[in-house]
Structure formats: C-alpha cells, structure tokens
Amino acid sequence: MKKLLLFSALLLSLTACTDTIDVDVEGGETQLAVDGEITDQPGPYTIKLTETVYAFGSDAPPAVRGATVLLADSQGKVDTLRETSPGTYQTRSLRGRVGNSYTLTIGNTRFGTYKATTEIRRPTPIDSVYAEYRDIVPGTTSSGYLIRYNYTDPKGVGDNFRAKLYQGTGSEAAKLLNKPFNLSFVQDIYNDGQTVKDVLTTPEKFEKGDRAVLVLASLTNDAYLFLNELQQQTNNGGLFANPPANVRTNIVNTDANGKKAVGYFFGSAITTRTTTVN
C-alpha cells in the first residue's frame, strides 16, 4: 500500500509540474527569392521575385517590384522583361532553344544586382504513359489508378529530368500536382541509353475519366542537385532529423560581399504525353 501511495505521489508530481518556456527565434535576414525558368517551348517565360519572410510567420512573401530584369542568350540576343503584375516579370520576344545557354540579370533591387546562368539540355523522349489500377493505393486505404510511364534515355550521360504530372477532370485545365511527395526527378548515371519501363510518377490517386498530362523537363546537373537537396530538406524530420541546411542556388550577387539570394533559375527542354483514365 505504501509503495502504491508513493508511486501515485510521484506520478502526480510529474504531471502537475509543467514549465512554459518562451523561445525567441530570430527571423534571419531578408533575402531575394527567385523562381523562374526558360524552356524550348514558345514564351513568354516568367521570373517571379519575392522577399523571404520569417519561417514561423503568417505573412505572404512581399513581391519585389520595379526591378530591372534582363535575359540574354549565348547568341547575343537580349530581352528586357516587363513586370506584368507585382513581382512577376515576363519576356517579350526571346525564344529558348536546345543547346543555348542563358544569363539572367536582376538589378535595381534593395539587395543589389544578381546574375544566374543556365542552359537548355536536350529532351528525353516519353515512349508511353498509362494508368494502372491498384486495389489499395500507397498511402491511402482506397483503390484507384496510378500513372506510370516508359521512356528511352538518349545515349550519353547527363540527361537528367524532372517529371511533372498534371491532373485534369472534364473540361477543366489540368493542374500541376505540386505537393512535396509529388516531386520526381531522374538522373541517368545508371541507365544511360536504356529503355526504362513502368516508372511511377507519384502515388497520387486518379479516377476514371481523369486526364493525366506528363511533362519531362530536362535538367542541368546543378539543377538536379538543387532538386535533390530540396527534397532532402523537405523530408528532413522526425527524431533523427539532420540540422537544416541551405539548399544550393544559381542566383549570385555580383558583389561578393553582398546579400545572398535563394531560389533557382531553370533551363529545360520539354516533352509531353497525355492519357485519359478509362
């Protein structure tokens, strides 16, 4: 009986003593954030400029307005982008082409002047895209269709790509599936020149009548590493999580002592295939 009373008293003391600790987490310095790409498809191409915000805040990232944004190709053509909405800049005439390199210059910002370079690598052909029915879709308790595809990798290492899947219903435009677990990208170091079959795009469930649009966007080696680091940081959680680390960027301040930027400027060649789930 004494042991029971002693245990009850100890349990009460453990549950009753709760200390509230207020932790003051610094927000960090504000940086320029860049999100944009150029492809081999007809433009205009879009560059979005915002400012970083406090990670635990609720404010939307402020748009960077009034910047001077230029895009030049390796053939000597230069395009001055126009601001079509706050923080959104679009090309006027430049056309992306496979084999060309591109330099993005961002000036007239309170952070300084920045440059980014990329190139458009050759595309990877899609042989076919199809829907596969599964009784239980991974991550769910229900049945549905998963979208898979086959492709043939061109000979020569370096044909990396990101697979983007769009889902449409009826006459509605297909929307990009853009959750963290939808991020899918491939490096050809182990399957150079081979035909690769039955690749799962995403565990996202489709229904009969849905339209699936698969896009393969070629990547430079550095862009592939950017996505790889981004995925690692996105999935970095749990008891054994590693300390957060900065993801690489190709946005460089022209002043070596100036503020750094975040984000990425992509160059991609695009291949597309569409299927309807029957």
C-alpha positions, 0 to 999 in steps of 0.5 A: 500500500505504501509503495502504491501511495508513493508511486501515485505521489510521484506520478502526480508530481510529474504531471502537475509540474509543467514549465512554459518556456518562451523561445525567441527565434530570430527571423534571419535576414531578408533575402531575394527569392527567385523562381523562374525558368526558360524552356524550348517551348514558345514564351513568354517565360516568367521570373517571379521575385519575392522577399523571404519572410520569417519561417514561423510567420503568417505573412505572404512573401512581399513581391519585389517590384520595379526591378530591372530584369534582363535575359540574354542568350549565348547568341547575343540576343537580349530581352528586357522583361516587363513586370506584368503584375507585382513581382512577376516579370515576363519576356517579350520576344526571346525564344529558348532553344536546345543547346543555348545557354542563358544569363539572367540579370536582376538589378535595381533591387534593395539587395543589389544586382544578381546574375544566374546562368543556365542552359537548355539540355536536350529532351528525353523522349516519353515512349508511353504513359498509362494508368494502372489500377491498384486495389489499395493505393500507397498511402491511402486505404482506397483503390484507384489508378496510378500513372506510370510511364516508359521512356528511352534515355538518349545515349550519353550521360547527363540527361537528367529530368524532372517529371511533372504530372498534371491532373485534369477532370472534364473540361477543366485545365489540368493542374500541376500536382505540386505537393512535396511527395509529388516531386520526381526527378531522374538522373541517368548515371545508371541507365544511360541509353536504356529503355526504362519501363513502368516508372511511377510518377507519384502515388497520387490517386486518379479516377476514371475519366481523369486526364493525366498530362506528363511533362519531362523537363530536362535538367542541368546537373546543378539543377538536379542537385538543387532538386535533390537537396530540396527534397532532402530538406523537405523530408528532413524530420522526425527524431533523427532529423539532420540540422537544416541546411541551405539548399544550393542556388544559381542566383549570385550577387555580383558583389561578393560581399553582398546579400545572398539570394535563394531560389533557382533559375531553370533551363529545360527542354520539354516533352509531353504525353497525355492519357485519359483514365478509362 
